[in-house]
Amino acid sequence: MQHLERDTTQQPESRELPKLSLIYEQHPLYSVDLFISGKEGASDLNLLRSKGITTVVNCAVNLDFNFVEQPQVVSDHEGSVYGPGEIRYFKIGLIDGDGNPETQMVAAHYILRAALEQILPDKPSYPRRERGSVLINCRGGRSRSVAVVALFLHLTLPQEFPALDDAISFVRIKRELPENEWYKAPKPVLASAARRAATWIAMIDADAAQ
């Protein structure tokens, strides 16, 4: 085990990835594009708009964004700014490693589905009703977001991605992750969590369909 730890620490430093990566174009069930990014892409509101992204699903627990911009609808109470954001924003809050509850990857899948399927009411208090492309992000766009998107593709497109590993390989390539990072992209513990989640979700969906 000690020899393995020395080997992994000697890997070359991670190279810079694209600011935003198109992972899957026009998902057949939702007719939207799916993107992955790290913090740099998710924080660039002009870039998101240029790609038709209307929804951000943040996988990270240690990263937040403030997409609230309109002065006429923004409130500030004791230094905490709140109001409707320029982008619809969902938070999963995964740890990039050990520490996530067993059910959290299951929740991640259903939150991503909710981001795609939720229909907002036609009311002034819900001003962001646009249904465009979806960005899934984490801090680096290398591990948590890769695991969540791979799980989603495997479960929603089983003919194209019959095994979770098929989807993980596809996402790695689309995200332009170098092969010397694949051992940690996604982290093995997150890939294992996604495999267990796939089994649970299949049972949940089968029960719901009855």
Buried (B, 14 or more C-beta within 10 A) or exposed (E): EEEEEEEEEEEEEBEEBBBBBBBBEEBEEBEBBBBBBBBBBBBBBEBBEEBEBBBBBBBBBEBEBBBBBEEEEBEEEEEEEEBBBBBBBBBBBBBBEEEBEEEBBBBBBBBBBEBBEEEEEEEEEEBBEEBBBBBBBBBBBBBBBBBBBBBBBBBBBBEEBEEBEBBBBBBBEBBEBEEEBEEBBBBEBBBBBBBEBBEBBEEBEEEEEE
